[in-house]
């Protein structure tokens, strides 16, 4: 299997339910469920009323497709006109170490830079070592003007 058959595409939406299933598959080992926390979040949302989705910055999505199957993704948004926040990324286990994530990061950095960003930043769980290692190995940030900031989670 080579990355030559993986294509990175800008998408308006990720295909469902495939995207939700991929997120569960990839992030399940990193997350622990808390019914008490989920109940508190639901109660807080109910107390605050509805949230106007127009107040959120537009989301930018890139999908990595093996033929027509979603095998990876990255999405984020502009926090400020000059700063892009890479919020969430993942690659299915079967397609890791094939350059898929590097292609996704490259697409995000290129998009952000071409739209005026001087900085691309992201945060990761300390448990998400595959992504942290992949980002540290990437040369894409040293080769471009865009500095990359990867603060640790608090």
Backbone torsions as a table, in degrees:
resi	resn	phi	psi	omega
1	UNK	NA	132.2	178.4
2	UNK	-126.5	162.5	-179.9
3	UNK	-76.4	-7.3	179.7
4	UNK	-60.7	-26.0	-179.8
5	UNK	-94.8	0.1	175.6
6	UNK	-93.9	129.4	177.6
7	UNK	-115.2	139.3	177.8
8	UNK	-99.9	124.8	-176.4
9	UNK	-129.5	139.1	169.5
10	UNK	-73.2	129.2	-178.1
11	UNK	-131.2	148.2	175.2
12	UNK	-72.7	-39.3	179.5
13	UNK	-144.8	153.3	173.5
14	UNK	-86.0	147.3	179.4
15	UNK	-65.3	134.4	178.5
16	UNK	-114.6	146.9	7.2
17	UNK	-86.0	5.9	-176.4
18	UNK	-56.5	-42.6	-177.4
19	UNK	-65.6	-46.5	179.6
20	UNK	-61.3	-39.1	178.6
21	UNK	-66.3	-40.7	178.3
22	UNK	-64.4	-42.4	178.9
23	UNK	-61.4	-44.1	178.2
24	UNK	-60.8	-44.8	-178.3
25	UNK	-61.3	-44.7	-174.4
26	UNK	-78.3	-40.2	-173.2
27	UNK	-95.4	-10.3	-179.2
28	UNK	-53.8	-43.9	179.9
29	UNK	-66.5	-18.0	-176.9
30	UNK	-95.1	-11.7	-173.7
31	UNK	-114.9	151.4	171.2
32	UNK	-125.9	140.3	-176.4
33	UNK	-82.8	139.4	176.1
34	UNK	-132.7	100.1	178.5
35	UNK	-57.8	-35.2	179.4
36	UNK	-65.5	-43.4	178.6
37	UNK	-64.8	-44.1	179.2
38	UNK	-59.9	-41.4	178.8
39	UNK	-65.0	-39.8	179.0
40	UNK	-65.3	-40.8	178.4
41	UNK	-64.1	-44.7	178.3
42	UNK	-60.6	-43.4	180.0
43	UNK	-64.2	-40.4	179.3
44	UNK	-65.4	-42.0	178.1
45	UNK	-63.4	-42.7	-179.5
46	UNK	-63.6	-38.9	-178.5
47	UNK	-71.7	-29.8	-175.5
48	UNK	-88.5	-6.7	-178.7
49	UNK	82.8	-169.6	-177.1
50	UNK	-78.3	152.5	178.2
51	UNK	-104.2	130.3	179.5
52	UNK	-78.3	112.5	-177.8
53	UNK	-65.2	-18.8	178.4
54	UNK	-69.0	-17.5	180.0
55	UNK	-80.7	-8.7	178.6
56	UNK	-92.4	145.4	177.6
57	UNK	-66.9	150.9	179.3
58	UNK	-61.9	137.6	-179.7
59	UNK	-86.5	140.2	177.0
60	UNK	-109.4	127.3	-176.0
61	UNK	-124.7	134.1	171.5
62	UNK	-125.6	132.5	177.3
63	UNK	-112.9	146.0	173.1
64	UNK	-104.3	121.3	-175.0
65	UNK	-117.3	132.0	171.0
66	UNK	-99.6	105.9	-166.2
67	UNK	57.5	-115.1	178.2
68	UNK	-109.9	11.0	-178.8
69	UNK	-95.6	127.4	177.0
70	UNK	-70.2	120.2	-179.5
71	UNK	-118.8	-6.7	178.0
72	UNK	-168.5	165.1	-178.4
73	UNK	-158.3	164.3	168.1
74	UNK	-152.8	138.3	175.0
75	UNK	-143.4	158.9	-179.9
76	UNK	-173.2	-165.4	-177.6
77	UNK	-159.5	165.7	175.6
78	UNK	-81.5	120.7	174.7
79	UNK	-77.1	-38.9	176.0
80	UNK	-141.1	168.7	-179.1
81	UNK	-57.0	-26.8	-177.3
82	UNK	-108.5	7.4	-177.3
83	UNK	-134.9	121.9	177.7
84	UNK	-104.9	133.0	178.8
85	UNK	-104.7	116.3	177.3
86	UNK	-85.8	103.3	-166.6
87	UNK	-88.0	-35.9	-171.2
88	UNK	-156.3	133.3	178.7
89	UNK	-145.9	154.5	174.8
90	UNK	-167.6	153.8	175.3
91	UNK	-136.8	132.7	-179.7
92	UNK	-62.4	150.3	-176.3
93	UNK	-51.3	-42.2	-176.0
94	UNK	-66.7	-14.5	-178.0
95	UNK	-116.9	12.6	177.5
96	UNK	-78.7	156.8	179.3
97	UNK	63.9	26.9	178.0
98	UNK	-119.8	5.3	179.4
99	UNK	91.2	3.3	-178.3
100	UNK	-63.8	-47.9	-178.7
101	UNK	-63.7	-39.8	177.7
102	UNK	-59.8	-40.0	178.2
103	UNK	-65.9	-40.0	178.2
104	UNK	-63.2	-47.7	179.4
105	UNK	-60.8	-43.5	178.3
106	UNK	-58.5	-42.1	179.3
107	UNK	-65.1	-42.6	179.2
108	UNK	-63.8	-47.6	-178.9
109	UNK	-62.0	-44.7	179.6
110	UNK	-61.7	-44.6	179.1
111	UNK	-61.2	-49.4	-177.3
112	UNK	-61.1	-45.3	-178.8
113	UNK	-64.9	-42.5	-178.9
114	UNK	-68.8	-14.7	177.4
115	UNK	-107.9	19.0	170.5
116	UNK	98.5	2.1	-179.2
117	UNK	-77.2	134.9	173.2
118	UNK	-100.2	-12.1	-178.9
119	UNK	-139.3	139.1	171.0
120	UNK	-120.9	126.8	-179.4
121	UNK	-129.1	159.8	176.7
122	UNK	-155.9	163.5	174.8
123	UNK	-132.4	150.1	-178.2
124	UNK	-140.9	149.9	172.0
125	UNK	-62.8	141.8	177.6
126	UNK	-64.2	-15.8	178.0
127	UNK	-83.5	-13.0	-176.8
128	UNK	-89.2	61.9	-175.5
129	UNK	-63.8	-33.3	179.2
130	UNK	-58.9	-40.2	-179.2
131	UNK	-74.9	-41.0	179.6
132	UNK	-61.7	-45.8	179.1
133	UNK	-63.1	-44.1	-179.9
134	UNK	-60.5	-43.3	-179.6
135	UNK	-66.4	-39.5	-180.0
136	UNK	-66.4	-29.1	-179.8
137	UNK	-80.9	-19.3	-175.0
138	UNK	-67.5	136.3	174.1
139	UNK	-91.4	-13.2	-172.4
140	UNK	-54.9	-32.7	-176.7
141	UNK	-80.1	-27.5	176.6
142	UNK	-79.8	-23.2	-176.6
143	UNK	-86.7	-13.0	-176.3
144	UNK	-116.7	168.8	179.5
145	UNK	-72.5	-25.0	-173.0
146	UNK	-71.6	112.2	174.2
147	UNK	-72.1	146.3	-177.8
148	UNK	-113.8	128.4	-179.2
149	UNK	-113.7	127.8	179.7
150	UNK	-129.5	77.2	178.9
151	UNK	-71.4	155.5	177.8
152	UNK	-82.3	158.7	176.8
153	UNK	-69.5	144.3	179.2
154	UNK	-79.5	NA	NA
